[in-house]
Amino acid sequence: MTLLPPRWLCASALLTLSTACARTTPAAAVERNLPGEAQSQGPDEYVLADDVSVRKLAPGVWLHVTVVTLEPYGRVSTNGLIIEDGETSVLVDTGWNARQGALLLDWARDTLRRPVRTAVVTHFHEDRLGGVPALVPHGIAVHGLEETARIATSLGRPGPTEAFAEARTVGPLELFFPGAGHAKDNIVVWHKDSGVLFGGCFVKDGAATNLGNVEDADVVAWPASLSRTRQRFPEARVVVPGHGKPGGPELLSHTEALLR
């Protein structure tokens, strides 16, 4: 019998126990036990702890990778972004838990020198909003879909404090709900200046061979939602999935192919 991952888990290849997340987590982030203070692995890569790392993806755009251990799957990583916005920054997805969220806030303030002023969560699963409790004491606004706020409240979790119905601009970012896919509340995040489109778990990485956990998915609506994303952001050059390696617009087509 195949073991299914928890309903909130987005990783696409857990069913085979050979996750894209495990393959693409920076080695330093999963093999070294480091203190919480950020340690530079070069000018563009930092390890904050053995389960939190940050690296530069494009000018003004940083990819954060956070990891948890889930039995019997082992270490599972998830992606998010930190986007520079003048003297501050925007956090896109918050890590699995409050400790990881706090490490990301500390790094943005102390190392990047651009403290997080606002945040975005791309849907209600724990790998997206698990770090929100770390933001609450700082009064950091959290943007998300109205449906995300509703579901988070029903589950007793802190969720978006600034909810919207379909689209919103937050600093240099455009938040857009393309329609249901991986979850009924998944949004994508567009950073026009860099050409980076954050697809979250709505988009699968190039190594994915299946859609993973679809308990909260709408596989019928998903292809049309991908099409709307492609039409709205034709200039996307880098596409970041929720798990695994970033790629280009081909990740949208790859996700579409997995739905056939």
C-alpha positions in Angstrom: 0.0 0.0 0.0 1.3 3.5 -0.9 1.7 5.9 2.0 0.2 9.3 1.3 1.9 12.4 2.7 0.0 14.7 5.1 -2.7 16.8 3.5 -0.7 20.0 3.9 2.4 18.7 2.3 3.1 20.0 -1.3 6.2 18.0 -2.3 5.4 16.4 -5.6 7.6 13.3 -5.5 7.1 12.1 -1.9 5.1 9.2 -3.1 8.2 7.6 -4.5 10.4 8.5 -1.5 12.8 10.2 -3.9 11.8 13.8 -3.5 12.9 16.6 -5.8 13.1 18.7 -2.6 15.7 16.4 -1.1 17.8 16.4 -4.2 17.8 20.1 -4.6 18.3 21.3 -1.0 21.8 23.0 -0.8 24.2 20.4 0.6 25.5 22.8 3.2 22.0 23.4 4.5 21.3 19.7 5.1 24.6 18.4 6.2 26.1 20.9 8.6 24.9 21.8 12.1 25.5 25.6 12.4 24.5 28.2 14.9 21.6 30.5 14.2 23.7 33.4 13.1 24.1 33.5 9.3 27.3 32.1 7.9 28.3 33.1 4.5 29.0 30.5 1.8 30.1 33.3 -0.5 28.7 36.7 -1.4 25.5 35.2 -2.7 24.7 32.2 -0.4 24.2 32.0 3.3 23.4 29.1 5.7 21.4 30.3 8.6 20.9 26.9 10.3 21.1 23.2 9.2 17.5 23.6 7.9 17.5 27.2 6.6 19.5 28.7 3.7 19.3 31.7 1.5 20.9 32.4 -1.9 20.7 35.1 -4.5 18.5 34.2 -7.4 18.5 37.5 -9.4 19.2 41.1 -8.6 17.1 42.0 -5.6 15.7 38.5 -5.3 16.8 35.9 -2.8 15.6 32.3 -2.7 15.1 30.8 0.8 15.0 27.1 1.3 13.6 25.6 4.6 13.7 21.9 5.5 11.8 19.6 7.9 12.2 15.9 8.6 9.0 13.9 8.0 8.8 10.2 8.8 9.1 8.1 6.8 10.1 10.5 4.0 13.2 12.0 5.5 14.2 15.6 4.9 11.8 17.7 2.8 12.6 21.2 1.6 10.4 24.1 0.4 11.1 27.3 -1.4 10.2 30.9 -0.7 11.6 34.3 -1.6 12.9 37.5 0.0 12.5 40.5 -2.4 14.4 43.7 -1.8 12.2 46.8 -1.8 14.3 49.9 -1.2 15.5 49.9 2.4 13.1 47.0 3.3 12.1 43.7 1.9 9.1 41.5 1.3 9.0 37.9 2.5 7.2 35.4 0.2 6.2 32.3 2.2 7.5 31.9 5.7 9.1 28.5 6.2 7.7 25.5 8.0 7.6 26.9 11.5 8.1 30.0 13.7 11.8 29.3 14.3 12.6 29.2 10.6 10.5 32.3 10.1 12.4 34.1 12.8 15.7 33.2 11.2 14.6 34.6 7.9 13.5 37.9 9.6 16.9 38.1 11.4 18.9 37.5 8.2 16.9 40.2 6.3 17.5 42.7 9.1 21.1 41.9 10.1 22.7 40.6 6.9 20.7 41.9 4.0 20.2 45.2 6.0 16.6 45.3 4.6 14.2 44.3 7.3 11.0 42.6 6.3 8.2 45.1 6.3 5.5 42.8 4.8 4.9 39.2 3.8 2.9 37.1 1.4 1.6 33.5 1.8 0.7 31.7 -1.4 -1.8 29.2 0.1 -2.9 27.6 3.4 -0.6 24.7 3.7 1.9 24.6 6.6 5.0 24.9 4.4 3.7 28.3 3.3 2.4 29.9 6.5 4.0 27.9 9.3 6.4 30.8 10.0 3.7 33.4 10.4 3.7 33.3 14.2 7.3 34.8 14.1 5.9 37.8 12.2 3.1 38.6 14.6 5.2 40.2 17.4 6.7 42.5 14.8 3.4 43.7 13.5 4.3 42.5 9.9 1.3 42.5 7.6 0.7 39.2 5.9 -1.0 39.3 2.4 -2.9 36.3 1.1 -6.1 35.3 -0.6 -9.4 35.7 1.2 -9.9 31.9 0.9 -6.4 31.4 2.5 -7.5 33.6 5.5 -10.7 31.7 5.8 -9.1 28.2 5.8 -6.3 29.3 8.2 -8.9 30.6 10.6 -10.9 27.4 10.4 -7.8 25.3 11.2 -6.8 27.6 14.1 -3.6 28.8 12.4 -2.4 32.4 12.0 -2.9 33.4 8.4 -3.2 36.5 6.2 -4.0 39.7 7.9 -4.4 41.6 4.6 -6.8 39.5 2.4 -7.7 40.1 -1.3 -10.0 38.4 -3.8 -8.0 38.1 -7.0 -5.1 40.4 -7.5 -3.1 42.9 -5.5 0.1 44.9 -5.7 2.5 44.7 -2.8 5.6 46.9 -3.2 7.4 45.6 -6.3 5.2 42.5 -6.5 2.0 41.5 -8.2 0.0 38.9 -6.4 -2.5 37.0 -8.7 -5.0 34.2 -8.2 -5.1 32.3 -11.5 -7.7 29.8 -10.3 -7.6 26.5 -8.4 -4.8 24.0 -8.9 -2.6 22.4 -6.3 -5.1 24.0 -3.8 -8.2 26.1 -4.2 -6.4 29.2 -2.8 -3.0 29.0 -4.6 -1.6 32.4 -5.8 1.4 33.2 -7.9 3.8 36.1 -7.3 5.4 38.2 -10.1 8.5 40.4 -9.7 8.6 42.3 -13.0 12.0 43.9 -12.4 13.8 40.6 -12.4 11.4 38.5 -14.5 11.0 36.1 -11.6 7.6 34.3 -11.3 7.1 32.5 -8.0 4.6 29.7 -8.7 4.7 28.0 -5.3 3.2 24.5 -5.2 1.0 25.4 -8.1 4.0 24.8 -10.3 6.1 21.6 -10.3 9.8 21.4 -10.7 11.4 19.9 -13.7 12.3 16.6 -11.9 8.8 16.0 -10.8 7.2 12.8 -12.2 3.8 13.2 -10.6 1.6 15.8 -9.0 2.2 14.4 -5.5 -0.4 15.0 -2.8 -3.6 16.1 -4.6 -6.0 15.9 -1.6 -6.7 19.6 -1.8 -6.2 20.0 -5.5 -8.6 20.7 -8.3 -7.0 18.8 -11.2 -9.8 19.7 -13.5 -9.4 23.4 -13.1 -5.6 23.3 -12.9 -4.8 23.4 -16.6 -6.9 26.5 -17.3 -5.3 28.1 -14.2 -1.9 27.5 -15.7 -3.0 28.9 -19.0 -4.2 32.1 -17.3 -0.8 32.4 -15.6 1.1 32.1 -18.8 -1.1 34.7 -20.5 -0.8 37.2 -17.7 3.0 36.9 -17.3 4.4 36.2 -20.8 7.7 38.0 -19.8 8.5 35.5 -17.0 12.1 34.3 -17.4 12.6 32.5 -14.1 9.9 30.3 -12.6 10.3 29.1 -9.0 8.3 26.0 -8.0 7.3 25.4 -4.4 9.8 22.6 -4.1 12.9 21.7 -6.2 15.0 23.7 -8.6 13.9 26.9 -10.3 13.6 26.8 -14.0 12.1 28.8 -16.8 8.6 29.0 -18.3 8.9 25.4 -19.3 8.0 24.5 -15.8 4.4 25.7 -16.5 4.3 23.3 -19.5 5.8 20.5 -17.5 3.1 20.9 -14.8 0.5 20.9 -17.5 1.9 17.7 -19.0 1.7 16.0 -15.6 -2.0 16.8 -15.5 -2.7 14.9 -18.7 
